[in-house]
Amino acid sequence: MSLKSSLLVSVQFICLGIIVLTGPIIVSSPWLLILEFVGVLIGLWAFQTMTMKNLHVFPEVHKTSVLVTRGPYRVIRHPMYTALLLCTFAMVFDEFSYMRFIVWVLLGIDLVVKLTYEERLLTQHFQEYSDYQQQTARLVPFVF
């Protein structure tokens, strides 16, 4: 694991910790609760599809990794990041403060930098990754 990976993962968990520790985990607004629930479902579906042997918090690709393109990965290349952003968005806007919003934006920036780095490594490791990129969105289907 590289220093870059360590920094990206550290920022990710620090931002998540700040958001979780400064407001309720389960939101009270019905619309935000739906958004949070969708985020949880996407995250669980991605986690179940990825399997434990392929799951790594750091962007480096392990020698035994296989490219997963089923489940939510058919549409989104990084559904766990999407799930994290949806859930934390709901948390931030349920109990809004500028500080929490700034932390959420930092989390989003960190995840985009992390997934860009991760995709470069995946392209080097999997010959078919470039084709997969052409068929799927990074985080939001049909948008980004």
PyMOL CGO cylinders between C-alpha atoms (Angstrom):
from pymol import cmd
from pymol.cgo import CYLINDER

trace = [
    CYLINDER, 0.00, 0.00, 0.00, 1.34, 3.40, -0.97, 0.3, 1, 1, 1, 1, 1, 1,
    CYLINDER, 1.34, 3.40, -0.97, 1.45, 6.65, 0.97, 0.3, 1, 1, 1, 1, 1, 1,
    CYLINDER, 1.45, 6.65, 0.97, -1.11, 8.05, -1.47, 0.3, 1, 1, 1, 1, 1, 1,
    CYLINDER, -1.11, 8.05, -1.47, -3.52, 5.21, -0.70, 0.3, 1, 1, 1, 1, 1, 1,
    CYLINDER, -3.52, 5.21, -0.70, -3.02, 5.62, 3.02, 0.3, 1, 1, 1, 1, 1, 1,
    CYLINDER, -3.02, 5.62, 3.02, -3.74, 9.34, 2.83, 0.3, 1, 1, 1, 1, 1, 1,
    CYLINDER, -3.74, 9.34, 2.83, -6.85, 8.86, 0.66, 0.3, 1, 1, 1, 1, 1, 1,
    CYLINDER, -6.85, 8.86, 0.66, -8.29, 6.19, 2.96, 0.3, 1, 1, 1, 1, 1, 1,
    CYLINDER, -8.29, 6.19, 2.96, -7.41, 8.23, 6.06, 0.3, 1, 1, 1, 1, 1, 1,
    CYLINDER, -7.41, 8.23, 6.06, -9.21, 11.31, 4.70, 0.3, 1, 1, 1, 1, 1, 1,
    CYLINDER, -9.21, 11.31, 4.70, -12.18, 9.13, 3.75, 0.3, 1, 1, 1, 1, 1, 1,
    CYLINDER, -12.18, 9.13, 3.75, -12.54, 7.69, 7.26, 0.3, 1, 1, 1, 1, 1, 1,
    CYLINDER, -12.54, 7.69, 7.26, -11.87, 11.01, 9.02, 0.3, 1, 1, 1, 1, 1, 1,
    CYLINDER, -11.87, 11.01, 9.02, -14.61, 12.70, 6.96, 0.3, 1, 1, 1, 1, 1, 1,
    CYLINDER, -14.61, 12.70, 6.96, -16.99, 9.80, 7.59, 0.3, 1, 1, 1, 1, 1, 1,
    CYLINDER, -16.99, 9.80, 7.59, -16.21, 9.89, 11.31, 0.3, 1, 1, 1, 1, 1, 1,
    CYLINDER, -16.21, 9.89, 11.31, -16.86, 13.62, 11.56, 0.3, 1, 1, 1, 1, 1, 1,
    CYLINDER, -16.86, 13.62, 11.56, -20.21, 13.30, 9.77, 0.3, 1, 1, 1, 1, 1, 1,
    CYLINDER, -20.21, 13.30, 9.77, -21.31, 10.31, 11.85, 0.3, 1, 1, 1, 1, 1, 1,
    CYLINDER, -21.31, 10.31, 11.85, -20.20, 11.80, 15.16, 0.3, 1, 1, 1, 1, 1, 1,
    CYLINDER, -20.20, 11.80, 15.16, -21.78, 15.23, 14.64, 0.3, 1, 1, 1, 1, 1, 1,
    CYLINDER, -21.78, 15.23, 14.64, -25.36, 14.19, 13.94, 0.3, 1, 1, 1, 1, 1, 1,
    CYLINDER, -25.36, 14.19, 13.94, -27.80, 11.32, 13.97, 0.3, 1, 1, 1, 1, 1, 1,
    CYLINDER, -27.80, 11.32, 13.97, -26.93, 8.20, 12.00, 0.3, 1, 1, 1, 1, 1, 1,
    CYLINDER, -26.93, 8.20, 12.00, -30.55, 7.49, 11.16, 0.3, 1, 1, 1, 1, 1, 1,
    CYLINDER, -30.55, 7.49, 11.16, -32.12, 10.60, 9.68, 0.3, 1, 1, 1, 1, 1, 1,
    CYLINDER, -32.12, 10.60, 9.68, -35.56, 11.90, 10.65, 0.3, 1, 1, 1, 1, 1, 1,
    CYLINDER, -35.56, 11.90, 10.65, -36.74, 13.49, 7.39, 0.3, 1, 1, 1, 1, 1, 1,
    CYLINDER, -36.74, 13.49, 7.39, -38.85, 10.99, 5.38, 0.3, 1, 1, 1, 1, 1, 1,
    CYLINDER, -38.85, 10.99, 5.38, -37.26, 11.97, 2.03, 0.3, 1, 1, 1, 1, 1, 1,
    CYLINDER, -37.26, 11.97, 2.03, -33.75, 11.84, 3.40, 0.3, 1, 1, 1, 1, 1, 1,
    CYLINDER, -33.75, 11.84, 3.40, -34.55, 8.55, 5.12, 0.3, 1, 1, 1, 1, 1, 1,
    CYLINDER, -34.55, 8.55, 5.12, -35.51, 7.10, 1.72, 0.3, 1, 1, 1, 1, 1, 1,
    CYLINDER, -35.51, 7.10, 1.72, -32.23, 8.41, 0.28, 0.3, 1, 1, 1, 1, 1, 1,
    CYLINDER, -32.23, 8.41, 0.28, -30.28, 6.94, 3.19, 0.3, 1, 1, 1, 1, 1, 1,
    CYLINDER, -30.28, 6.94, 3.19, -32.10, 3.62, 2.81, 0.3, 1, 1, 1, 1, 1, 1,
    CYLINDER, -32.10, 3.62, 2.81, -31.32, 3.51, -0.93, 0.3, 1, 1, 1, 1, 1, 1,
    CYLINDER, -31.32, 3.51, -0.93, -27.67, 4.19, -0.09, 0.3, 1, 1, 1, 1, 1, 1,
    CYLINDER, -27.67, 4.19, -0.09, -27.64, 1.34, 2.43, 0.3, 1, 1, 1, 1, 1, 1,
    CYLINDER, -27.64, 1.34, 2.43, -29.27, -1.03, -0.09, 0.3, 1, 1, 1, 1, 1, 1,
    CYLINDER, -29.27, -1.03, -0.09, -26.77, -0.13, -2.82, 0.3, 1, 1, 1, 1, 1, 1,
    CYLINDER, -26.77, -0.13, -2.82, -23.90, -0.59, -0.35, 0.3, 1, 1, 1, 1, 1, 1,
    CYLINDER, -23.90, -0.59, -0.35, -25.14, -3.98, 0.85, 0.3, 1, 1, 1, 1, 1, 1,
    CYLINDER, -25.14, -3.98, 0.85, -25.78, -5.14, -2.71, 0.3, 1, 1, 1, 1, 1, 1,
    CYLINDER, -25.78, -5.14, -2.71, -22.28, -4.03, -3.78, 0.3, 1, 1, 1, 1, 1, 1,
    CYLINDER, -22.28, -4.03, -3.78, -20.71, -5.64, -0.72, 0.3, 1, 1, 1, 1, 1, 1,
    CYLINDER, -20.71, -5.64, -0.72, -22.54, -8.93, -1.35, 0.3, 1, 1, 1, 1, 1, 1,
    CYLINDER, -22.54, -8.93, -1.35, -21.61, -8.88, -5.04, 0.3, 1, 1, 1, 1, 1, 1,
    CYLINDER, -21.61, -8.88, -5.04, -17.96, -8.05, -4.45, 0.3, 1, 1, 1, 1, 1, 1,
    CYLINDER, -17.96, -8.05, -4.45, -17.38, -10.91, -1.94, 0.3, 1, 1, 1, 1, 1, 1,
    CYLINDER, -17.38, -10.91, -1.94, -14.85, -10.74, 0.87, 0.3, 1, 1, 1, 1, 1, 1,
    CYLINDER, -14.85, -10.74, 0.87, -11.89, -12.03, -1.14, 0.3, 1, 1, 1, 1, 1, 1,
    CYLINDER, -11.89, -12.03, -1.14, -12.18, -9.11, -3.55, 0.3, 1, 1, 1, 1, 1, 1,
    CYLINDER, -12.18, -9.11, -3.55, -12.98, -6.43, -0.98, 0.3, 1, 1, 1, 1, 1, 1,
    CYLINDER, -12.98, -6.43, -0.98, -10.15, -4.03, -0.12, 0.3, 1, 1, 1, 1, 1, 1,
    CYLINDER, -10.15, -4.03, -0.12, -10.31, -0.59, 1.46, 0.3, 1, 1, 1, 1, 1, 1,
    CYLINDER, -10.31, -0.59, 1.46, -7.12, 0.51, -0.29, 0.3, 1, 1, 1, 1, 1, 1,
    CYLINDER, -7.12, 0.51, -0.29, -7.11, 1.16, -4.06, 0.3, 1, 1, 1, 1, 1, 1,
    CYLINDER, -7.11, 1.16, -4.06, -4.25, -1.20, -4.87, 0.3, 1, 1, 1, 1, 1, 1,
    CYLINDER, -4.25, -1.20, -4.87, -5.31, -4.27, -6.84, 0.3, 1, 1, 1, 1, 1, 1,
    CYLINDER, -5.31, -4.27, -6.84, -4.34, -7.57, -5.28, 0.3, 1, 1, 1, 1, 1, 1,
    CYLINDER, -4.34, -7.57, -5.28, -2.90, -10.35, -7.43, 0.3, 1, 1, 1, 1, 1, 1,
    CYLINDER, -2.90, -10.35, -7.43, -5.87, -12.61, -6.66, 0.3, 1, 1, 1, 1, 1, 1,
    CYLINDER, -5.87, -12.61, -6.66, -8.51, -9.96, -7.46, 0.3, 1, 1, 1, 1, 1, 1,
    CYLINDER, -8.51, -9.96, -7.46, -11.04, -10.55, -10.21, 0.3, 1, 1, 1, 1, 1, 1,
    CYLINDER, -11.04, -10.55, -10.21, -12.93, -7.87, -12.09, 0.3, 1, 1, 1, 1, 1, 1,
    CYLINDER, -12.93, -7.87, -12.09, -16.53, -7.78, -10.85, 0.3, 1, 1, 1, 1, 1, 1,
    CYLINDER, -16.53, -7.78, -10.85, -19.04, -6.56, -13.45, 0.3, 1, 1, 1, 1, 1, 1,
    CYLINDER, -19.04, -6.56, -13.45, -22.30, -8.03, -12.16, 0.3, 1, 1, 1, 1, 1, 1,
    CYLINDER, -22.30, -8.03, -12.16, -24.89, -6.72, -9.72, 0.3, 1, 1, 1, 1, 1, 1,
    CYLINDER, -24.89, -6.72, -9.72, -24.66, -2.96, -9.24, 0.3, 1, 1, 1, 1, 1, 1,
    CYLINDER, -24.66, -2.96, -9.24, -21.27, -3.05, -10.99, 0.3, 1, 1, 1, 1, 1, 1,
    CYLINDER, -21.27, -3.05, -10.99, -23.14, -3.56, -14.28, 0.3, 1, 1, 1, 1, 1, 1,
    CYLINDER, -23.14, -3.56, -14.28, -24.20, 0.11, -14.08, 0.3, 1, 1, 1, 1, 1, 1,
    CYLINDER, -24.20, 0.11, -14.08, -21.82, 1.82, -11.63, 0.3, 1, 1, 1, 1, 1, 1,
    CYLINDER, -21.82, 1.82, -11.63, -18.09, 1.16, -11.33, 0.3, 1, 1, 1, 1, 1, 1,
    CYLINDER, -18.09, 1.16, -11.33, -17.94, 2.32, -7.70, 0.3, 1, 1, 1, 1, 1, 1,
    CYLINDER, -17.94, 2.32, -7.70, -21.31, 1.58, -6.06, 0.3, 1, 1, 1, 1, 1, 1,
    CYLINDER, -21.31, 1.58, -6.06, -19.84, 1.46, -2.55, 0.3, 1, 1, 1, 1, 1, 1,
    CYLINDER, -19.84, 1.46, -2.55, -18.64, 5.05, -2.95, 0.3, 1, 1, 1, 1, 1, 1,
    CYLINDER, -18.64, 5.05, -2.95, -22.05, 6.00, -4.33, 0.3, 1, 1, 1, 1, 1, 1,
    CYLINDER, -22.05, 6.00, -4.33, -23.69, 4.37, -1.31, 0.3, 1, 1, 1, 1, 1, 1,
    CYLINDER, -23.69, 4.37, -1.31, -21.37, 6.20, 1.08, 0.3, 1, 1, 1, 1, 1, 1,
    CYLINDER, -21.37, 6.20, 1.08, -22.07, 9.55, -0.56, 0.3, 1, 1, 1, 1, 1, 1,
    CYLINDER, -22.07, 9.55, -0.56, -25.85, 8.99, -0.54, 0.3, 1, 1, 1, 1, 1, 1,
    CYLINDER, -25.85, 8.99, -0.54, -25.95, 7.99, 3.12, 0.3, 1, 1, 1, 1, 1, 1,
    CYLINDER, -25.95, 7.99, 3.12, -23.70, 10.80, 4.29, 0.3, 1, 1, 1, 1, 1, 1,
    CYLINDER, -23.70, 10.80, 4.29, -25.57, 13.34, 2.13, 0.3, 1, 1, 1, 1, 1, 1,
    CYLINDER, -25.57, 13.34, 2.13, -28.78, 12.37, 3.92, 0.3, 1, 1, 1, 1, 1, 1,
    CYLINDER, -28.78, 12.37, 3.92, -27.06, 12.66, 7.30, 0.3, 1, 1, 1, 1, 1, 1,
    CYLINDER, -27.06, 12.66, 7.30, -25.57, 16.08, 6.52, 0.3, 1, 1, 1, 1, 1, 1,
    CYLINDER, -25.57, 16.08, 6.52, -28.80, 17.58, 5.22, 0.3, 1, 1, 1, 1, 1, 1,
    CYLINDER, -28.80, 17.58, 5.22, -30.93, 16.11, 7.99, 0.3, 1, 1, 1, 1, 1, 1,
    CYLINDER, -30.93, 16.11, 7.99, -28.93, 18.08, 10.55, 0.3, 1, 1, 1, 1, 1, 1,
    CYLINDER, -28.93, 18.08, 10.55, -27.28, 20.69, 8.37, 0.3, 1, 1, 1, 1, 1, 1,
    CYLINDER, -27.28, 20.69, 8.37, -24.30, 22.79, 9.29, 0.3, 1, 1, 1, 1, 1, 1,
    CYLINDER, -24.30, 22.79, 9.29, -21.75, 24.42, 6.99, 0.3, 1, 1, 1, 1, 1, 1,
    CYLINDER, -21.75, 24.42, 6.99, -18.99, 22.47, 8.70, 0.3, 1, 1, 1, 1, 1, 1,
    CYLINDER, -18.99, 22.47, 8.70, -20.71, 19.13, 7.99, 0.3, 1, 1, 1, 1, 1, 1,
    CYLINDER, -20.71, 19.13, 7.99, -21.40, 20.19, 4.41, 0.3, 1, 1, 1, 1, 1, 1,
    CYLINDER, -21.40, 20.19, 4.41, -17.75, 21.15, 3.86, 0.3, 1, 1, 1, 1, 1, 1,
    CYLINDER, -17.75, 21.15, 3.86, -16.67, 17.78, 5.29, 0.3, 1, 1, 1, 1, 1, 1,
    CYLINDER, -16.67, 17.78, 5.29, -19.12, 16.03, 2.93, 0.3, 1, 1, 1, 1, 1, 1,
    CYLINDER, -19.12, 16.03, 2.93, -17.69, 17.95, -0.05, 0.3, 1, 1, 1, 1, 1, 1,
    CYLINDER, -17.69, 17.95, -0.05, -14.17, 16.97, 1.07, 0.3, 1, 1, 1, 1, 1, 1,
    CYLINDER, -14.17, 16.97, 1.07, -15.33, 13.36, 1.29, 0.3, 1, 1, 1, 1, 1, 1,
    CYLINDER, -15.33, 13.36, 1.29, -16.68, 13.59, -2.26, 0.3, 1, 1, 1, 1, 1, 1,
    CYLINDER, -16.68, 13.59, -2.26, -13.45, 15.10, -3.57, 0.3, 1, 1, 1, 1, 1, 1,
    CYLINDER, -13.45, 15.10, -3.57, -11.40, 12.48, -1.75, 0.3, 1, 1, 1, 1, 1, 1,
    CYLINDER, -11.40, 12.48, -1.75, -13.50, 9.65, -3.20, 0.3, 1, 1, 1, 1, 1, 1,
    CYLINDER, -13.50, 9.65, -3.20, -13.20, 11.02, -6.75, 0.3, 1, 1, 1, 1, 1, 1,
    CYLINDER, -13.20, 11.02, -6.75, -9.42, 11.31, -6.38, 0.3, 1, 1, 1, 1, 1, 1,
    CYLINDER, -9.42, 11.31, -6.38, -9.31, 7.81, -4.87, 0.3, 1, 1, 1, 1, 1, 1,
    CYLINDER, -9.31, 7.81, -4.87, -11.44, 6.22, -7.58, 0.3, 1, 1, 1, 1, 1, 1,
    CYLINDER, -11.44, 6.22, -7.58, -9.41, 7.97, -10.32, 0.3, 1, 1, 1, 1, 1, 1,
    CYLINDER, -9.41, 7.97, -10.32, -6.24, 6.48, -8.84, 0.3, 1, 1, 1, 1, 1, 1,
    CYLINDER, -6.24, 6.48, -8.84, -7.94, 3.11, -8.37, 0.3, 1, 1, 1, 1, 1, 1,
    CYLINDER, -7.94, 3.11, -8.37, -9.15, 3.09, -11.97, 0.3, 1, 1, 1, 1, 1, 1,
    CYLINDER, -9.15, 3.09, -11.97, -5.66, 3.76, -13.24, 0.3, 1, 1, 1, 1, 1, 1,
    CYLINDER, -5.66, 3.76, -13.24, -4.44, 0.73, -11.27, 0.3, 1, 1, 1, 1, 1, 1,
    CYLINDER, -4.44, 0.73, -11.27, -7.39, -1.40, -12.44, 0.3, 1, 1, 1, 1, 1, 1,
    CYLINDER, -7.39, -1.40, -12.44, -6.65, -0.49, -16.07, 0.3, 1, 1, 1, 1, 1, 1,
    CYLINDER, -6.65, -0.49, -16.07, -3.07, -1.65, -15.60, 0.3, 1, 1, 1, 1, 1, 1,
    CYLINDER, -3.07, -1.65, -15.60, -4.17, -4.89, -13.94, 0.3, 1, 1, 1, 1, 1, 1,
    CYLINDER, -4.17, -4.89, -13.94, -7.20, -5.86, -16.06, 0.3, 1, 1, 1, 1, 1, 1,
    CYLINDER, -7.20, -5.86, -16.06, -6.93, -5.69, -19.83, 0.3, 1, 1, 1, 1, 1, 1,
    CYLINDER, -6.93, -5.69, -19.83, -10.75, -5.53, -20.13, 0.3, 1, 1, 1, 1, 1, 1,
    CYLINDER, -10.75, -5.53, -20.13, -11.17, -2.62, -17.69, 0.3, 1, 1, 1, 1, 1, 1,
    CYLINDER, -11.17, -2.62, -17.69, -11.05, 0.04, -20.43, 0.3, 1, 1, 1, 1, 1, 1,
    CYLINDER, -11.05, 0.04, -20.43, -14.02, -1.58, -22.18, 0.3, 1, 1, 1, 1, 1, 1,
    CYLINDER, -14.02, -1.58, -22.18, -15.84, -1.82, -18.86, 0.3, 1, 1, 1, 1, 1, 1,
    CYLINDER, -15.84, -1.82, -18.86, -15.27, 1.91, -18.30, 0.3, 1, 1, 1, 1, 1, 1,
    CYLINDER, -15.27, 1.91, -18.30, -16.93, 2.69, -21.62, 0.3, 1, 1, 1, 1, 1, 1,
    CYLINDER, -16.93, 2.69, -21.62, -20.07, 0.77, -20.61, 0.3, 1, 1, 1, 1, 1, 1,
    CYLINDER, -20.07, 0.77, -20.61, -20.58, 2.07, -17.06, 0.3, 1, 1, 1, 1, 1, 1,
    CYLINDER, -20.58, 2.07, -17.06, -20.71, 5.29, -15.06, 0.3, 1, 1, 1, 1, 1, 1,
    CYLINDER, -20.71, 5.29, -15.06, -18.29, 6.04, -12.26, 0.3, 1, 1, 1, 1, 1, 1,
    CYLINDER, -18.29, 6.04, -12.26, -20.74, 6.97, -9.50, 0.3, 1, 1, 1, 1, 1, 1,
    CYLINDER, -20.74, 6.97, -9.50, -24.10, 8.09, -10.93, 0.3, 1, 1, 1, 1, 1, 1,
    CYLINDER, -24.10, 8.09, -10.93, -25.73, 6.09, -13.75, 0.3, 1, 1, 1, 1, 1, 1,
    CYLINDER, -25.73, 6.09, -13.75, -26.03, 8.05, -17.01, 0.3, 1, 1, 1, 1, 1, 1,
    CYLINDER, -26.03, 8.05, -17.01, -24.41, 11.14, -15.40, 0.3, 1, 1, 1, 1, 1, 1,
    CYLINDER, -24.41, 11.14, -15.40, -20.89, 10.54, -13.98, 0.3, 1, 1, 1, 1, 1, 1,
]
cmd.load_cgo(trace, "trace")
